[in-house]
Every structure is written in structure tokens, then in C-alpha cells.
Amino acid sequence: MEGNDLVHRDRFPSSGRSRKVLAVTAPLIVVDIRGELSRQVQRLEATELRLTNALGIHEELRARVTVLDRTD
């Protein structure tokens, strides 16, 4: 719903229209929040995967350096 409907609800809190507007907008707001949370979780999972890969590369390089140090 438009922001105007929320303004209407605030101006006329006892009107039946405000309850109808809230009944329509509340589920839309919840869906929007759930969608945003889902996108944030996907971003965090992608970041976690990149960090895990970077850590694996770091550990592999550290192991190679250790081997080189032992051969000197």
C-alpha cells in the first residue's frame, strides 16, 4: 500500500478503513521483511563460502611455506 494509507490510519485511528488498511499492509510488510532477510542470509552464506575458501588457500600456502622452510 501507499504511504498515504498509513498516514490515513494515523490520522483516523478509529475508522474502519484504518483496520482494513492495516489488514492489507501488515502482510505485505511481513513478506517484504522476509524477502529482505532471505536476501541477507544468502549474502552471508556466500560470504561464508568465500571466507572458507580463502582460509583453505591460506592454510595450503602456510603448509607450503613450512615445507620450504624445512628444506632450507
C-alpha positions in Angstrom: 0.0 0.0 0.0 1.0 3.6 -0.4 2.4 5.7 2.4 -0.8 7.8 2.2 -2.8 4.9 3.6 -0.5 4.7 6.6 -1.0 8.5 7.1 -4.7 8.0 6.9 -4.5 5.3 9.5 -2.6 7.6 11.8 -5.0 10.5 11.3 -8.2 8.5 11.8 -7.3 5.6 14.1 -10.9 4.8 15.0 -12.1 4.4 11.4 -12.9 1.1 9.9 -10.8 1.9 6.9 -7.7 2.1 9.1 -8.2 -1.5 10.2 -8.7 -2.6 6.6 -5.5 -0.8 5.5 -3.6 -2.4 8.3 -5.0 -5.8 7.5 -3.8 -5.3 3.9 -0.4 -3.6 4.6 0.8 -5.8 7.5 1.1 -9.0 5.5 2.8 -7.1 2.7 5.3 -5.6 5.2 6.0 -9.1 6.6 6.5 -10.5 3.1 8.9 -7.7 2.3 10.8 -8.2 5.5 11.1 -11.9 5.0 12.3 -11.3 1.4 15.0 -8.9 2.7 16.0 -11.3 5.4 16.3 -14.1 2.9 18.5 -12.0 0.6 20.7 -11.1 3.6 21.0 -14.8 4.6 22.1 -15.6 1.0 24.7 -12.9 1.1 26.0 -14.1 4.4 26.2 -17.7 3.1 28.1 -16.5 0.0 30.5 -14.5 2.2 31.0 -17.5 4.5 31.8 -19.7 1.4 34.3 -17.1 0.2 35.9 -16.9 3.6 36.1 -20.7 3.9 37.8 -20.9 0.5 40.2 -18.1 1.4 41.0 -19.9 4.7 41.7 -23.1 2.8 44.0 -21.3 0.4 45.7 -19.6 3.3 46.3 -23.0 5.1 47.6 -24.6 1.9 50.1 -21.7 1.4 51.2 -21.9 5.0 51.8 -25.6 4.6 53.9 -25.0 1.5 55.9 -22.3 3.3 56.5 -24.7 6.2 57.8 -27.3 3.7 60.1 -24.8 2.1 61.5 -23.7 5.5 62.3 -27.3 6.4 64.2 -27.9 3.1 66.5 -24.9 3.6 
